[in-house]
Amino acid sequence: MCEYRALRVAISIVVTEERGVTEPATDEVLMAAYQAGNQAAFTELYERYGGGVYGLLARRAANRALADDLYQEVFLRVHRA
């Protein structure tokens, strides 16, 4: 588990050598890492946006079952991207 956590931390931080500071990885960097086969990058995106996406869908959908279906569809589309 520690190895997985370390990998997630490494993915979620991009070192900017010119300034000598660290910045959170952009969504684009995470998607590129995921498309290259890094599952932890998808996990980071899911954790970053999952709650907000579900909250929006729950407020807009006619019922909870529809919100759940739409939520699953959103992340399936990200997964397939």
DAKASUL-V306538 format. One record per residue. N is the residue number from 1. RES is the residue in one letter. PSI is psi in whole degrees, 0 to 359 (999 if undefined). OMEGA is omega in radians with two decimals (999 if undefined). NEAR is the number of other C-alpha atoms within 12 Angstrom. Layout:
N&RES&PSI&OMEGA&NEAR / N&RES&PSI&OMEGA&NEAR
This chain:
1&M&322&3.14&7 / 2&C&322&3.13&8 / 3&E&318&3.11&10 / 4&Y&315&-3.14&16 / 5&R&318&3.12&15 / 6&A&321&3.12&13 / 7&L&318&3.11&19 / 8&R&318&3.14&27 / 9&V&318&3.14&22 / 10&A&324&-3.14&23 / 11&I&322&-3.04&32 / 12&S&357&3.11&31 / 13&I&131&3.05&21 / 14&V&127&-3.14&22 / 15&V&124&3.09&17 / 16&T&99&-3.01&12 / 17&E&326&-3.10&9 / 18&E&321&-3.09&8 / 19&R&346&-3.11&9 / 20&G&26&3.12&9 / 21&V&165&3.06&11 / 22&T&147&3.12&17 / 23&E&149&3.07&17 / 24&P&145&3.10&21 / 25&A&141&3.09&24 / 26&T&163&3.09&20 / 27&D&324&3.14&24 / 28&E&318&3.11&19 / 29&V&317&3.13&23 / 30&L&318&3.12&32 / 31&M&319&3.11&27 / 32&A&318&3.12&22 / 33&A&319&3.12&25 / 34&Y&316&3.13&26 / 35&Q&337&3.09&18 / 36&A&2&3.05&14 / 37&G&8&-3.10&13 / 38&N&105&-3.10&23 / 39&Q&329&-3.13&21 / 40&A&332&3.10&27 / 41&A&319&3.09&34 / 42&F&318&3.12&33 / 43&T&318&3.12&27 / 44&E&315&3.11&30 / 45&L&317&3.14&32 / 46&Y&314&3.14&26 / 47&E&328&-3.13&18 / 48&R&320&-2.99&19 / 49&Y&348&-3.05&19 / 50&G&310&-3.10&22 / 51&G&316&-3.14&15 / 52&G&320&3.12&15 / 53&V&313&-3.13&24 / 54&Y&319&3.12&27 / 55&G&316&3.10&17 / 56&L&313&-3.13&19 / 57&L&321&3.14&24 / 58&A&324&3.12&20 / 59&R&327&-3.04&15 / 60&R&332&-3.06&16 / 61&A&155&-3.12&18 / 62&A&329&3.14&14 / 63&N&170&-3.07&13 / 64&R&323&-3.14&17 / 65&A&319&3.11&14 / 66&L&318&3.10&17 / 67&A&318&3.11&21 / 68&D&316&3.13&23 / 69&D&316&3.14&18 / 70&L&321&3.11&24 / 71&Y&313&3.11&27 / 72&Q&319&-3.13&19 / 73&E&320&3.13&17 / 74&V&310&-3.07&21 / 75&F&337&2.97&23 / 76&L&321&3.12&14 / 77&R&322&3.06&12 / 78&V&317&3.14&24 / 79&H&321&-3.11&22 / 80&R&346&-3.07&12 / 81&A&999&999&14
